[in-house]
Amino acid sequence: MFRNHGGSTWSSKAAIFVVAGVSAGVGLGLLLGGLGQHVVTDARAAAAAVLGLVAVAVGGLELSGRRLRLLQCNRETPQSWVSLGAWKWAITNGASLGCGAASRLGFWSWYLVPLAAFGVGDPLAGAAIYGTYGGVRTLAPLGLVVAHRALGAEHDFHYRAQWLLRHHAAARRVSGVHLVAVGVFVALVTGP
């Protein structure tokens, strides 16, 4: 991720990466929350109730082991961005990950982020929802890099990375539980 391991240079690039991700999320959240405030409250509540039921259904399928193909831009961020230089790469890659839809998504629960930002009908609440997503999405890979540096041993890092990949099904179940729980909550709160 950040090849130059020199102290402050590395940490400043990492900070820019995270700030870009959070900023992209905040910007999209402001936009979606602002757009949502122009939708009649009753229509927004009805749509939220229906989407809550859809979340329950999709989460239930995930929990049963059935996988629905994700609607997404199924790709990693382009390797060519590395040639932009470390600072521009940190900004571009961070912003791409912070908005979410521009790169590969692992779980259906991501769709709750933009829908929730729109559904709250408030730009600041939308910014908080989506900005949190941008922060989590950029801090997660940064956490792996920090862990790698702290471990110091290549074997240990790869072992832990493989462990994460082997437990992808467990993460999918957790995401399924999340979808069901949020869907039930939204359907109950916004339904008739």
C-alpha positions, 0 to 999 in steps of 0.5 A, a space after each residue: 500500500 504505502 511502499 516507503 516505510 519512512 516514518 512521517 512520510 508514510 504516516 502522512 500518506 496514510 492520513 491523506 488516504 483516510 482523509 480522502 476516503 472520509 471526505 468522499 463518504 461525507 460528500 456523497 452523504 451530504 448529497 444523498 441526505 440533501 436529495 432525500 430531504 426533498 422526498 415526501 416523508 411518507 413516500 420515504 418511509 414507505 420506500 424504507 419499509 419495502 427496502 427493510 423487507 428486501 434487506 431481511 430477504 437478502 440477509 436470510 438468503 445469505 444466512 441460508 448459504 445462498 449467495 445472490 450475485 452483487 450488483 457492483 463494479 466488480 474490480 479493484 482500483 486500477 494499478 495505473 493509479 500508482 504511477 500518479 505518485 504517492 500523494 495523488 494515489 493516496 487521494 484517488 484511491 482513498 476517495 474511490 474506496 470511500 465512495 464504495 461503489 467505484 470498487 469491489 464490494 464484498 457484502 450486500 450490507 453496503 447497500 444500506 449505506 447510500 440508502 440510509 444516507 438518502 433515507 434519513 433525509 438530512 444532509 448532516 446525518 447522511 454525511 455521518 452515515 456515509 463518512 463513517 463508511 469511508 473511514 471504515 473502508 480506508 482504515 481497514 486496509 491501513 490496519 492490515 499494513 500497520 499489522 504487517 509492519 508491527 509483525 515484522 515477519 512476512 510469514 506471520 502476515 501472510 498466515 494472518 491474511 490467509 486466515 482472514 480469507 478462509 473465514 470469509 464465509 463467517 464474515 458473510 454470515 455476520 453481514 447476513 445477520 446485520 442485514 436481517 437485523 437492520 431490515 427488521 428494525 427499519 420495516 418495524 419503525 417505518 412500516 404502517 
